[in-house]
C-alpha cells in the first residue's frame, strides 16, 4: 500500500511513518519542517525525526507545505 502522511516528522506522524514502513508499505512524508509551538517540539527533534526516517528505503521524504 502507498501511504501519504502530512506532518510526518512530528510526534504522531513520525511514529505512524515508522509503523507503516516496518509493515513494508511505501510511505510518503510531506512536512514543512517547522517546529510545533503548541507541543513544544524543538528544532533538534524535527531534524532528528527527518534524518531517522531516511534509513527506511520505502520512505520518501518531501519538504513542502500544503498551503
PQR file of N, CA, C, O and H, with PARSE charges and radii, in Angstrom:
ATOM      1  N   UNK A   1       0.848  -1.164   0.000 -0.4000 1.5000
ATOM      2  CA  UNK A   1       0.000   0.000   0.000 -0.0000 2.0000
ATOM      3  C   UNK A   1       0.900   1.235   0.000  0.5500 1.7000
ATOM      4  O   UNK A   1       1.990   1.201   0.572 -0.5500 1.4000
ATOM      5  N   UNK A   2       0.467   2.302  -0.621 -0.4000 1.5000
ATOM      6  CA  UNK A   2       1.195   3.573  -0.618 -0.0000 2.0000
ATOM      7  C   UNK A   2       0.441   4.550   0.279  0.5500 1.7000
ATOM      8  O   UNK A   2      -0.763   4.749   0.121 -0.5500 1.4000
ATOM      9  H   UNK A   2      -0.418   2.329  -1.085  0.4000 1.0000
ATOM     10  N   UNK A   3       1.160   5.157   1.220 -0.4000 1.5000
ATOM     11  CA  UNK A   3       0.539   5.997   2.233 -0.0000 2.0000
ATOM     12  C   UNK A   3       1.197   7.373   2.236  0.5500 1.7000
ATOM     13  O   UNK A   3       2.423   7.484   2.218 -0.5500 1.4000
ATOM     14  H   UNK A   3       2.138   4.996   1.348  0.4000 1.0000
ATOM     15  N   UNK A   4       0.369   8.427   2.258 -0.4000 1.5000
ATOM     16  CA  UNK A   4       0.848   9.802   2.375 -0.0000 2.0000
ATOM     17  C   UNK A   4       0.563  10.287   3.789  0.5500 1.7000
ATOM     18  O   UNK A   4      -0.565  10.199   4.272 -0.5500 1.4000
ATOM     19  H   UNK A   4      -0.627   8.337   2.272  0.4000 1.0000
ATOM     20  N   UNK A   5       1.598  10.798   4.445 -0.4000 1.5000
ATOM     21  CA  UNK A   5       1.446  11.348   5.790 -0.0000 2.0000
ATOM     22  C   UNK A   5       1.883  12.801   5.751  0.5500 1.7000
ATOM     23  O   UNK A   5       3.050  13.099   5.498 -0.5500 1.4000
ATOM     24  H   UNK A   5       2.515  10.869   4.053  0.4000 1.0000
ATOM     25  N   UNK A   6       0.945  13.704   6.004 -0.4000 1.5000
ATOM     26  CA  UNK A   6       1.305  15.116   6.112 -0.0000 2.0000
ATOM     27  C   UNK A   6       1.688  15.378   7.562  0.5500 1.7000
ATOM     28  O   UNK A   6       1.044  14.877   8.483 -0.5500 1.4000
ATOM     29  H   UNK A   6      -0.004  13.462   6.210  0.4000 1.0000
ATOM     30  N   UNK A   7       2.728  16.157   7.756 -0.4000 1.5000
ATOM     31  CA  UNK A   7       3.230  16.367   9.113 -0.0000 2.0000
ATOM     32  C   UNK A   7       3.940  15.124   9.620  0.5500 1.7000
ATOM     33  O   UNK A   7       3.881  14.813  10.809 -0.5500 1.4000
ATOM     34  H   UNK A   7       3.252  16.565   7.008  0.4000 1.0000
ATOM     35  N   UNK A   8       4.605  14.421   8.731 -0.4000 1.5000
ATOM     36  CA  UNK A   8       5.216  13.133   9.063 -0.0000 2.0000
ATOM     37  C   UNK A   8       6.451  13.189   9.921  0.5500 1.7000
ATOM     38  O   UNK A   8       6.978  12.144  10.303 -0.5500 1.4000
ATOM     39  H   UNK A   8       4.653  14.674   7.764  0.4000 1.0000
ATOM     40  N   UNK A   9       6.931  14.374  10.238 -0.4000 1.5000
ATOM     41  CA  UNK A   9       8.117  14.491  11.077 -0.0000 2.0000
ATOM     42  C   UNK A   9       7.741  14.790  12.527  0.5500 1.7000
ATOM     43  O   UNK A   9       8.588  14.699  13.416 -0.5500 1.4000
ATOM     44  H   UNK A   9       6.503  15.223   9.927  0.4000 1.0000
ATOM     45  N   UNK A  10       6.500  15.141  12.769 -0.4000 1.5000
ATOM     46  CA  UNK A  10       6.040  15.427  14.127 -0.0000 2.0000
ATOM     47  C   UNK A  10       5.922  14.165  14.968  0.5500 1.7000
ATOM     48  O   UNK A  10       6.234  13.065  14.510 -0.5500 1.4000
ATOM     49  H   UNK A  10       5.813  15.214  12.047  0.4000 1.0000
ATOM     50  N   UNK A  11       5.479  14.336  16.172 -0.4000 1.5000
ATOM     51  CA  UNK A  11       5.401  13.231  17.129 -0.0000 2.0000
ATOM     52  C   UNK A  11       4.540  12.082  16.618  0.5500 1.7000
ATOM     53  O   UNK A  11       5.006  10.945  16.550 -0.5500 1.4000
ATOM     54  H   UNK A  11       5.226  15.229  16.543  0.4000 1.0000
ATOM     55  N   UNK A  12       3.318  12.358  16.267 -0.4000 1.5000
ATOM     56  CA  UNK A  12       2.397  11.307  15.814 -0.0000 2.0000
ATOM     57  C   UNK A  12       2.764  10.831  14.412  0.5500 1.7000
ATOM     58  O   UNK A  12       2.808   9.630  14.148 -0.5500 1.4000
ATOM     59  H   UNK A  12       2.939  13.282  16.323  0.4000 1.0000
ATOM     60  N   UNK A  13       3.027  11.780  13.516 -0.4000 1.5000
ATOM     61  CA  UNK A  13       3.325  11.433  12.132 -0.0000 2.0000
ATOM     62  C   UNK A  13       4.557  10.566  11.980  0.5500 1.7000
ATOM     63  O   UNK A  13       4.558   9.634  11.175 -0.5500 1.4000
ATOM     64  H   UNK A  13       2.992  12.756  13.731  0.4000 1.0000
ATOM     65  N   UNK A  14       5.604  10.851  12.735 -0.4000 1.5000
ATOM     66  CA  UNK A  14       6.834  10.065  12.626 -0.0000 2.0000
ATOM     67  C   UNK A  14       6.632   8.639  13.119  0.5500 1.7000
ATOM     68  O   UNK A  14       7.186   7.698  12.550 -0.5500 1.4000
ATOM     69  H   UNK A  14       5.603  11.608  13.389  0.4000 1.0000
ATOM     70  N   UNK A  15       5.842   8.477  14.174 -0.4000 1.5000
ATOM     71  CA  UNK A  15       5.563   7.128  14.660 -0.0000 2.0000
ATOM     72  C   UNK A  15       4.699   6.355  13.662  0.5500 1.7000
ATOM     73  O   UNK A  15       4.910   5.161  13.450 -0.5500 1.4000
ATOM     74  H   UNK A  15       5.392   9.241  14.636  0.4000 1.0000
ATOM     75  N   UNK A  16       3.736   7.029  13.059 -0.4000 1.5000
ATOM     76  CA  UNK A  16       2.908   6.384  12.028 -0.0000 2.0000
ATOM     77  C   UNK A  16       3.760   5.994  10.830  0.5500 1.7000
ATOM     78  O   UNK A  16       3.624   4.893  10.298 -0.5500 1.4000
ATOM     79  H   UNK A  16       3.564   7.999  13.232  0.4000 1.0000
ATOM     80  N   UNK A  17       4.637   6.894  10.408 -0.4000 1.5000
ATOM     81  CA  UNK A  17       5.503   6.612   9.263 -0.0000 2.0000
ATOM     82  C   UNK A  17       6.375   5.394   9.529  0.5500 1.7000
ATOM     83  O   UNK A  17       6.516   4.527   8.666 -0.5500 1.4000
ATOM     84  H   UNK A  17       4.748   7.788  10.840  0.4000 1.0000
ATOM     85  N   UNK A  18       6.954   5.327  10.707 -0.4000 1.5000
ATOM     86  CA  UNK A  18       7.797   4.178  11.037 -0.0000 2.0000
ATOM     87  C   UNK A  18       6.973   2.895  11.097  0.5500 1.7000
ATOM     88  O   UNK A  18       7.420   1.853  10.618 -0.5500 1.4000
ATOM     89  H   UNK A  18       6.840   6.031  11.407  0.4000 1.0000
ATOM     90  N   UNK A  19       5.797   2.957  11.668 -0.4000 1.5000
ATOM     91  CA  UNK A  19       4.919   1.786  11.758 -0.0000 2.0000
ATOM     92  C   UNK A  19       4.630   1.212  10.373  0.5500 1.7000
ATOM     93  O   UNK A  19       4.787   0.012  10.146 -0.5500 1.4000
ATOM     94  H   UNK A  19       5.434   3.803  12.057  0.4000 1.0000
ATOM     95  N   UNK A  20       4.204   2.078   9.449 -0.4000 1.5000
ATOM     96  CA  UNK A  20       3.866   1.608   8.109 -0.0000 2.0000
ATOM     97  C   UNK A  20       5.107   1.165   7.342  0.5500 1.7000
ATOM     98  O   UNK A  20       5.041   0.221   6.554 -0.5500 1.4000
ATOM     99  H   UNK A  20       4.076   3.052   9.633  0.4000 1.0000
ATOM    100  N   UNK A  21       6.234   1.834   7.562 -0.4000 1.5000
ATOM    101  CA  UNK A  21       7.480   1.434   6.898 -0.0000 2.0000
ATOM    102  C   UNK A  21       7.894   0.035   7.341  0.5500 1.7000
ATOM    103  O   UNK A  21       8.318  -0.781   6.523 -0.5500 1.4000
ATOM    104  H   UNK A  21       6.287   2.600   8.202  0.4000 1.0000
ATOM    105  N   UNK A  22       7.771  -0.236   8.628 -0.4000 1.5000
ATOM    106  CA  UNK A  22       8.126  -1.559   9.141 -0.0000 2.0000
ATOM    107  C   UNK A  22       7.189  -2.649   8.631  0.5500 1.7000
ATOM    108  O   UNK A  22       7.578  -3.812   8.527 -0.5500 1.4000
ATOM    109  H   UNK A  22       7.426   0.427   9.293  0.4000 1.0000
ATOM    110  N   UNK A  23       5.954  -2.268   8.313 -0.4000 1.5000
ATOM    111  CA  UNK A  23       4.998  -3.223   7.731 -0.0000 2.0000
ATOM    112  C   UNK A  23       5.302  -3.495   6.264  0.5500 1.7000
ATOM    113  O   UNK A  23       4.754  -4.428   5.677 -0.5500 1.4000
ATOM    114  H   UNK A  23       5.638  -1.323   8.397  0.4000 1.0000
ATOM    115  N   UNK A  24       6.179  -2.678   5.664 -0.4000 1.5000
ATOM    116  CA  UNK A  24       6.533  -2.856   4.266 -0.0000 2.0000
ATOM    117  C   UNK A  24       5.770  -1.967   3.307  0.5500 1.7000
ATOM    118  O   UNK A  24       5.927  -2.089   2.092 -0.5500 1.4000
ATOM    119  H   UNK A  24       6.624  -1.919   6.141  0.4000 1.0000
ATOM    120  N   UNK A  25       4.943  -1.069   3.836 -0.4000 1.5000
ATOM    121  CA  UNK A  25       4.204  -0.144   2.977 -0.0000 2.0000
ATOM    122  C   UNK A  25       5.141   0.942   2.451  0.5500 1.7000
ATOM    123  O   UNK A  25       6.152   1.254   3.080 -0.5500 1.4000
ATOM    124  H   UNK A  25       4.816  -0.970   4.823  0.4000 1.0000
ATOM    125  N   UNK A  26       4.804   1.511   1.300 -0.4000 1.5000
ATOM    126  CA  UNK A  26       5.523   2.669   0.770 -0.0000 2.0000
ATOM    127  C   UNK A  26       4.935   3.919   1.413  0.5500 1.7000
ATOM    128  O   UNK A  26       3.731   4.164   1.328 -0.5500 1.4000
ATOM    129  H   UNK A  26       3.984   1.257   0.788  0.4000 1.0000
ATOM    130  N   UNK A  27       5.789   4.701   2.051 -0.4000 1.5000
ATOM    131  CA  UNK A  27       5.340   5.864   2.804 -0.0000 2.0000
ATOM    132  C   UNK A  27       5.917   7.133   2.178  0.5500 1.7000
ATOM    133  O   UNK A  27       7.114   7.214   1.904 -0.5500 1.4000
ATOM    134  H   UNK A  27       6.766   4.501   2.120  0.4000 1.0000
ATOM    135  N   UNK A  28       5.060   8.107   1.960 -0.4000 1.5000
ATOM    136  CA  UNK A  28       5.478   9.429   1.506 -0.0000 2.0000
ATOM    137  C   UNK A  28       5.168  10.406   2.630  0.5500 1.7000
ATOM    138  O   UNK A  28       4.027  10.523   3.075 -0.5500 1.4000
ATOM    139  H   UNK A  28       4.087   8.041   2.182  0.4000 1.0000
ATOM    140  N   UNK A  29       6.202  11.104   3.077 -0.4000 1.5000
ATOM    141  CA  UNK A  29       6.051  12.094   4.140 -0.0000 2.0000
ATOM    142  C   UNK A  29       6.131  13.483   3.520  0.5500 1.7000
ATOM    143  O   UNK A  29       7.067  13.790   2.781 -0.5500 1.4000
ATOM    144  H   UNK A  29       7.129  11.009   2.715  0.4000 1.0000
ATOM    145  N   UNK A  30       5.153  14.309   3.824 -0.4000 1.5000
ATOM    146  CA  UNK A  30       5.167  15.715   3.420 -0.0000 2.0000
ATOM    147  C   UNK A  30       5.185  16.547   4.693  0.5500 1.7000
ATOM    148  O   UNK A  30       4.262  16.476   5.504 -0.5500 1.4000
ATOM    149  H   UNK A  30       4.393  14.059   4.424  0.4000 1.0000
ATOM    150  N   UNK A  31       6.241  17.338   4.866 -0.4000 1.5000
ATOM    151  CA  UNK A  31       6.361  18.139   6.081 -0.0000 2.0000
ATOM    152  C   UNK A  31       7.103  19.426   5.753  0.5500 1.7000
ATOM    153  O   UNK A  31       8.017  19.430   4.929 -0.5500 1.4000
ATOM    154  H   UNK A  31       6.991  17.396   4.208  0.4000 1.0000
ATOM    155  N   UNK A  32       6.705  20.522   6.404 -0.4000 1.5000
ATOM    156  CA  UNK A  32       7.395  21.793   6.177 -0.0000 2.0000
ATOM    157  C   UNK A  32       8.556  21.996   7.148  0.5500 1.7000
ATOM    158  O   UNK A  32       9.247  23.013   7.087 -0.5500 1.4000
ATOM    159  H   UNK A  32       5.963  20.518   7.073  0.4000 1.0000
ATOM    160  N   UNK A  33       8.770  21.046   8.031 -0.4000 1.5000
ATOM    161  CA  UNK A  33       9.878  21.033   8.988 -0.0000 2.0000
ATOM    162  C   UNK A  33       9.873  22.215   9.952  0.5500 1.7000
ATOM    163  O   UNK A  33      10.919  22.618  10.461 -0.5500 1.4000
ATOM    164  H   UNK A  33       8.209  20.220   8.080  0.4000 1.0000
ATOM    165  N   UNK A  34       8.706  22.757  10.194 -0.4000 1.5000
ATOM    166  CA  UNK A  34       8.582  23.823  11.191 -0.0000 2.0000
ATOM    167  C   UNK A  34       8.311  23.168  12.545  0.5500 1.7000
ATOM    168  O   UNK A  34       7.531  22.221  12.645 -0.5500 1.4000
ATOM    169  H   UNK A  34       7.856  22.430   9.781  0.4000 1.0000
ATOM    170  N   UNK A  35       8.957  23.678  13.566 -0.4000 1.5000
ATOM    171  CA  UNK A  35       8.722  23.096  14.894 -0.0000 2.0000
ATOM    172  C   UNK A  35       7.332  23.484  15.380  0.5500 1.7000
ATOM    173  O   UNK A  35       6.791  24.522  14.999 -0.5500 1.4000
ATOM    174  H   UNK A  35       9.591  24.447  13.484  0.4000 1.0000
ATOM    175  N   UNK A  36       6.774  22.647  16.214 -0.4000 1.5000
ATOM    176  CA  UNK A  36       5.434  22.896  16.734 -0.0000 2.0000
ATOM    177  C   UNK A  36       5.509  23.742  17.999  0.5500 1.7000
ATOM    178  O   UNK A  36       6.082  23.310  19.000 -0.5500 1.4000
ATOM    179  H   UNK A  36       7.214  21.804  16.524  0.4000 1.0000
ATOM    180  N   UNK A  37       4.948  24.915  17.964 -0.4000 1.5000
ATOM    181  CA  UNK A  37       4.914  25.774  19.145 -0.0000 2.0000
ATOM    182  C   UNK A  37       3.891  25.261  20.150  0.5500 1.7000
ATOM    183  O   UNK A  37       4.041  25.466  21.355 -0.5500 1.4000
ATOM    184  H   UNK A  37       4.482  25.266  17.152  0.4000 1.0000
ATOM    185  N   UNK A  38       2.867  24.603  19.661 -0.4000 1.5000
ATOM    186  CA  UNK A  38       1.806  24.111  20.540 -0.0000 2.0000
ATOM    187  C   UNK A  38       2.324  23.003  21.451  0.5500 1.7000
ATOM    188  O   UNK A  38       2.065  23.011  22.654 -0.5500 1.4000
ATOM    189  H   UNK A  38       2.745  24.436  18.683  0.4000 1.0000
ATOM    190  N   UNK A  39       3.060  22.045  20.871 -0.4000 1.5000
ATOM    191  CA  UNK A  39       3.517  20.894  21.641 -0.0000 2.0000
ATOM    192  C   UNK A  39       4.938  21.053  22.167  0.5500 1.7000
ATOM    193  O   UNK A  39       5.459  20.147  22.817 -0.5500 1.4000
ATOM    194  H   UNK A  39       3.270  22.039  19.894  0.4000 1.0000
ATOM    195  N   UNK A  40       5.573  22.191  21.894 -0.4000 1.5000
ATOM    196  CA  UNK A  40       6.924  22.411  22.381 -0.0000 2.0000
ATOM    197  C   UNK A  40       7.963  21.545  21.695  0.5500 1.7000
ATOM    198  O   UNK A  40       9.000  21.233  22.280 -0.5500 1.4000
ATOM    199  H   UNK A  40       5.150  22.927  21.365  0.4000 1.0000
ATOM    200  N   UNK A  41       7.691  21.156  20.463 -0.4000 1.5000
ATOM    201  CA  UNK A  41       8.597  20.301  19.701 -0.0000 2.0000
ATOM    202  C   UNK A  41       9.730  21.157  19.165  0.5500 1.7000
ATOM    203  O   UNK A  41       9.494  22.027  18.326 -0.5500 1.4000
ATOM    204  H   UNK A  41       6.848  21.410  19.988  0.4000 1.0000
ATOM    205  N   UNK A  42      10.951  20.935  19.623 -0.4000 1.5000
ATOM    206  CA  UNK A  42      12.052  21.806  19.224 -0.0000 2.0000
ATOM    207  C   UNK A  42      12.672  21.391  17.887  0.5500 1.7000
ATOM    208  O   UNK A  42      12.390  20.310  17.369 -0.5500 1.4000
ATOM    209  H   UNK A  42      11.143  20.228  20.304  0.4000 1.0000
ATOM    210  N   UNK A  43      13.508  22.253  17.348 -0.4000 1.5000
ATOM    211  CA  UNK A  43      14.092  22.040  16.025 -0.0000 2.0000
ATOM    212  C   UNK A  43      14.987  20.802  15.988  0.5500 1.7000
ATOM    213  O   UNK A  43      15.050  20.125  14.962 -0.5500 1.4000
ATOM    214  H   UNK A  43      13.737  23.131  17.769  0.4000 1.0000
ATOM    215  N   UNK A  44      15.679  20.495  17.082 -0.4000 1.5000
ATOM    216  CA  UNK A  44      16.532  19.304  17.121 -0.0000 2.0000
ATOM    217  C   UNK A  44      15.702  18.034  16.964  0.5500 1.7000
ATOM    218  O   UNK A  44      16.128  17.094  16.294 -0.5500 1.4000
ATOM    219  H   UNK A  44      15.628  21.045  17.915  0.4000 1.0000
ATOM    220  N   UNK A  45      14.532  18.001  17.570 -0.4000 1.5000
ATOM    221  CA  UNK A  45      13.647  16.840  17.438 -0.0000 2.0000
ATOM    222  C   UNK A  45      13.149  16.692  16.010  0.5500 1.7000
ATOM    223  O   UNK A  45      13.073  15.581  15.485 -0.5500 1.4000
ATOM    224  H   UNK A  45      14.186  18.765  18.114  0.4000 1.0000
ATOM    225  N   UNK A  46      12.811  17.816  15.383 -0.4000 1.5000
ATOM    226  CA  UNK A  46      12.347  17.798  13.998 -0.0000 2.0000
ATOM    227  C   UNK A  46      13.442  17.250  13.093  0.5500 1.7000
ATOM    228  O   UNK A  46      13.186  16.376  12.265 -0.5500 1.4000
ATOM    229  H   UNK A  46      12.873  18.718  15.810  0.4000 1.0000
ATOM    230  N   UNK A  47      14.661  17.759  13.248 -0.4000 1.5000
ATOM    231  CA  UNK A  47      15.780  17.305  12.428 -0.0000 2.0000
ATOM    232  C   UNK A  47      16.101  15.842  12.697  0.5500 1.7000
ATOM    233  O   UNK A  47      16.411  15.100  11.765 -0.5500 1.4000
ATOM    234  H   UNK A  47      14.869  18.469  13.921  0.4000 1.0000
ATOM    235  N   UNK A  48      16.033  15.412  13.958 -0.4000 1.5000
ATOM    236  CA  UNK A  48      16.296  14.016  14.287 -0.0000 2.0000
ATOM    237  C   UNK A  48      15.303  13.099  13.579  0.5500 1.7000
ATOM    238  O   UNK A  48      15.701  12.123  12.944 -0.5500 1.4000
ATOM    239  H   UNK A  48      15.782  16.015  14.715  0.4000 1.0000
ATOM    240  N   UNK A  49      14.013  13.410  13.685 -0.4000 1.5000
ATOM    241  CA  UNK A  49      12.991  12.571  13.052 -0.0000 2.0000
ATOM    242  C   UNK A  49      13.151  12.547  11.539  0.5500 1.7000
ATOM    243  O   UNK A  49      13.012  11.492  10.920 -0.5500 1.4000
ATOM    244  H   UNK A  49      13.689  14.203  14.201  0.4000 1.0000
ATOM    245  N   UNK A  50      13.443  13.698  10.933 -0.4000 1.5000
ATOM    246  CA  UNK A  50      13.640  13.787   9.480 -0.0000 2.0000
ATOM    247  C   UNK A  50      14.771  12.853   9.051  0.5500 1.7000
ATOM    248  O   UNK A  50      14.626  12.097   8.091 -0.5500 1.4000
ATOM    249  H   UNK A  50      13.557  14.556  11.436  0.4000 1.0000
ATOM    250  N   UNK A  51      15.896  12.908   9.765 -0.4000 1.5000
ATOM    251  CA  UNK A  51      17.048  12.076   9.421 -0.0000 2.0000
ATOM    252  C   UNK A  51      16.832  10.616   9.797  0.5500 1.7000
ATOM    253  O   UNK A  51      17.282   9.722   9.081 -0.5500 1.4000
ATOM    254  H   UNK A  51      16.013  13.522  10.545  0.4000 1.0000
ATOM    255  N   UNK A  52      16.156  10.364  10.902 -0.4000 1.5000
ATOM    256  CA  UNK A  52      15.897   8.997  11.349 -0.0000 2.0000
ATOM    257  C   UNK A  52      15.061   8.232  10.330  0.5500 1.7000
ATOM    258  O   UNK A  52      15.335   7.064  10.052 -0.5500 1.4000
ATOM    259  H   UNK A  52      15.791  11.091  11.484  0.4000 1.0000
ATOM    260  N   UNK A  53      14.056   8.874   9.779 -0.4000 1.5000
ATOM    261  CA  UNK A  53      13.176   8.198   8.825 -0.0000 2.0000
ATOM    262  C   UNK A  53      13.856   7.942   7.483  0.5500 1.7000
ATOM    263  O   UNK A  53      13.355   7.154   6.681 -0.5500 1.4000
ATOM    264  H   UNK A  53      13.833   9.823  10.004  0.4000 1.0000
ATOM    265  N   UNK A  54      14.986   8.593   7.227 -0.4000 1.5000
ATOM    266  CA  UNK A  54      15.724   8.390   5.973 -0.0000 2.0000
ATOM    267  C   UNK A  54      16.322   6.989   5.892  0.5500 1.7000
ATOM    268  O   UNK A  54      16.681   6.540   4.803 -0.5500 1.4000
ATOM    269  H   UNK A  54      15.394   9.233   7.879  0.4000 1.0000
ATOM    270  N   UNK A  55      16.436   6.293   7.014 -0.4000 1.5000
ATOM    271  CA  UNK A  55      17.048   4.963   6.994 -0.0000 2.0000
ATOM    272  C   UNK A  55      16.154   3.913   6.335  0.5500 1.7000
ATOM    273  O   UNK A  55      16.624   2.833   5.977 -0.5500 1.4000
ATOM    274  H   UNK A  55      16.144   6.658   7.899  0.4000 1.0000
ATOM    275  N   UNK A  56      14.881   4.226   6.175 -0.4000 1.5000
ATOM    276  CA  UNK A  56      13.953   3.288   5.548 -0.0000 2.0000
ATOM    277  C   UNK A  56      13.921   3.526   4.038  0.5500 1.7000
ATOM    278  O   UNK A  56      13.644   4.636   3.582 -0.5500 1.4000
ATOM    279  H   UNK A  56      14.499   5.104   6.466  0.4000 1.0000
ATOM    280  N   UNK A  57      14.205   2.486   3.276 -0.4000 1.5000
ATOM    281  CA  UNK A  57      14.206   2.600   1.816 -0.0000 2.0000
ATOM    282  C   UNK A  57      12.817   2.850   1.250  0.5500 1.7000
ATOM    283  O   UNK A  57      12.691   3.374   0.143 -0.5500 1.4000
ATOM    284  H   UNK A  57      14.430   1.585   3.646  0.4000 1.0000
ATOM    285  N   UNK A  58      11.784   2.489   1.980 -0.4000 1.5000
ATOM    286  CA  UNK A  58      10.409   2.646   1.491 -0.0000 2.0000
ATOM    287  C   UNK A  58       9.739   3.926   2.017  0.5500 1.7000
ATOM    288  O   UNK A  58       8.517   4.061   1.958 -0.5500 1.4000
ATOM    289  H   UNK A  58      11.887   2.064   2.879  0.4000 1.0000
ATOM    290  N   UNK A  59      10.549   4.863   2.530 -0.4000 1.5000
ATOM    291  CA  UNK A  59      10.035   6.160   2.985 -0.0000 2.0000
ATOM    292  C   UNK A  59      10.621   7.255   2.094  0.5500 1.7000
ATOM    293  O   UNK A  59      11.838   7.410   1.994 -0.5500 1.4000
ATOM    294  H   UNK A  59      11.542   4.754   2.578  0.4000 1.0000
ATOM    295  N   UNK A  60       9.741   7.998   1.457 -0.4000 1.5000
ATOM    296  CA  UNK A  60      10.143   9.126   0.622 -0.0000 2.0000
ATOM    297  C   UNK A  60       9.782  10.407   1.361  0.5500 1.7000
ATOM    298  O   UNK A  60       8.610  10.645   1.652 -0.5500 1.4000
ATOM    299  H   UNK A  60       8.752   7.872   1.537  0.4000 1.0000
ATOM    300  N   UNK A  61      10.771  11.228   1.664 -0.4000 1.5000
ATOM    301  CA  UNK A  61      10.556  12.460   2.426 -0.0000 2.0000
ATOM    302  C   UNK A  61      10.506  13.649   1.477  0.5500 1.7000
ATOM    303  O   UNK A  61      11.390  13.821   0.637 -0.5500 1.4000
ATOM    304  H   UNK A  61      11.724  11.035   1.427  0.4000 1.0000
ATOM    305  N   UNK A  62       9.469  14.468   1.615 -0.4000 1.5000
ATOM    306  CA  UNK A  62       9.316  15.669   0.796 -0.0000 2.0000
ATOM    307  C   UNK A  62       9.158  16.866   1.727  0.5500 1.7000
ATOM    308  O   UNK A  62       8.256  16.903   2.564 -0.5500 1.4000
ATOM    309  H   UNK A  62       8.751  14.329   2.297  0.4000 1.0000
ATOM    310  N   UNK A  63      10.055  17.848   1.567 -0.4000 1.5000
ATOM    311  CA  UNK A  63       9.924  19.082   2.346 -0.0000 2.0000
ATOM    312  C   UNK A  63       8.999  20.003   1.563  0.5500 1.7000
ATOM    313  O   UNK A  63       9.318  20.411   0.447 -0.5500 1.4000
ATOM    314  H   UNK A  63      10.788  17.817   0.887  0.4000 1.0000
ATOM    315  N   UNK A  64       7.857  20.325   2.148 -0.4000 1.5000
ATOM    316  CA  UNK A  64       6.898  21.173   1.469 -0.0000 2.0000
ATOM    317  C   UNK A  64       5.735  21.522   2.374  0.5500 1.7000
ATOM    318  O   UNK A  64       5.668  21.092   3.526 -0.5500 1.4000
ATOM    319  H   UNK A  64       7.598  19.993   3.055  0.4000 1.0000
ATOM    320  N   UNK A  65       4.826  22.305   1.833 -0.4000 1.5000
ATOM    321  CA  UNK A  65       3.678  22.785   2.584 -0.0000 2.0000
ATOM    322  C   UNK A  65       2.433  22.642   1.715  0.5500 1.7000
ATOM    323  O   UNK A  65       2.505  22.832   0.501 -0.5500 1.4000
ATOM    324  H   UNK A  65       4.881  22.654   0.898  0.4000 1.0000
ATOM    325  N   UNK A  66       1.313  22.314   2.307 -0.4000 1.5000
ATOM    326  CA  UNK A  66       0.074  22.130   1.545 -0.0000 2.0000
ATOM    327  C   UNK A  66      -0.704  23.430   1.379  0.5500 1.7000
ATOM    328  O   UNK A  66      -1.723  23.455   0.688 -0.5500 1.4000
ATOM    329  H   UNK A  66       1.254  22.160   3.293  0.4000 1.0000
ATOM    330  N   UNK A  67      -0.240  24.501   1.998 -0.4000 1.5000
ATOM    331  CA  UNK A  67      -0.940  25.786   1.867 -0.0000 2.0000
ATOM    332  C   UNK A  67      -0.778  26.368   0.495  0.5500 1.7000
ATOM    333  O   UNK A  67      -1.304  27.446   0.216 -0.5500 1.4000
ATOM    334  H   UNK A  67       0.588  24.480   2.559  0.4000 1.0000
TER
END
